[in-house]
């Protein structure tokens, strides 16, 4: 899937972060010969729901910034994203003056569910989604400390300034250099034991900075719903945030004004990806692309 996405994004440069737990070699082999793609030397071991995800994105941003002018844009994608239109058309839309930052969010205090900050989570200390004995080794103490933390709800200093949204966004190099990277140390102290801090840190760092006026909404947006999917920046998302799109959803996908879809994978979404490639003119009618 990663190789297919890299080819589809050509000729635009792509920098890939490989999780610190994974063997780099299969990815390097799969990406060999795709000239617009390189693997970042920065490796961060990430855990679902933990601050480590923020650190991985920050490391990728630092690596990607090399040689970029302040006005150039960085589009943050995952290996489960795919363009819905010809990439040149997407780039022209993003590059049309005035250049904009595609990042939206609503005030955190407007959300009914405040549990992500009220209770300490410790997802980096006791990771979820483990298998075998690690499921017990990490699962039992994680649930114990989470239960104990619920006896002592907290309010984080400056919480009234938090913005909640999606980290999958488009930022200029200047916004990353001047708003995101300098804010990391401050918010690390505040958010490192919260749930999914990437959905709080990046919207807050940008939308509480002078760069807020350059976003598509010109600043902090209105409350649109309890789901992060309600604040999608550049993706067609299912509100469950877990659904994998297939050819069955083609009509919904082609009606979308978003430039990308998330989530897709190389097996269940293969026919959909082929159809999107055909519609973008990069795959002949009747042909199928290798995964």
Secondary structure, 3 states (H helix, E strand, C coil): CHHHHHHHCCCCCEEECCCCCCCHHHHHHHHCCCCCEEECCCCCCCCCCCCHHHHHHHHHHHHHCCCCCCCCEEECCCCCEEECCCHHHHHHHHHCCCCCEECCEEEHHHCCCCHHHHCCCCCCCCCCCCCCHHHHHHHHHHHHHHHHHCCCCCCCCCHHHCEEECCCCEEEHHHHHHHHHHHHHHHHHHHCCCCCCHHHHHHHHHHCCHHHHHECCCCCCCCCCCCHHHHCCCEEECCCCCCCCCHHHHHHHHHCCCCEEECCCCCCCHHHHHHHHHHCCCCCCCCCCCC
